Amino acid sequence: DVGRPDATELESAVEKLLAPAALNRKDLVAQHEADLIARTIRRAIDEKWPVPRTEKEVQHGVPEHARSGDFLIVTRGKAQLTIYARKLQLYGIPHSVTGGRVLNEVPNWTCCTPV
């Protein structure tokens, strides 16, 4: 399922990343993932990939293409967040890093949680 009820005809934009088996340390995996994620976000912004918007967003002038605020990076733990932040900085992507239990407080958050 897609994350927004008004986008039911669209494909999900959630992607699971798999690291090559040769990357056998958490820091190496994080470096690999962070670079892949940051490059993909940079490309989406630069190429103006389409992003579905609500009627309210369109009325408020939100562009119908990717912006940095359209992305959410969810990690298993907080220990490697600095690596992701540095890669986003390297590619000039505005971002903020948060941690804790925020996602546990989001209503209807079922993506990627064990059943």
Secondary structure, DSSP 8 states (H G I E B T S, - for coil): --S-GGGTTS----------TT--SHHHHHHHHHHHHHHHHHHHHHTT-B----HHHHHTT--SB--GGG-----S-STTHHHHHHHHHHTT-------SSGGGGSTT--TT---
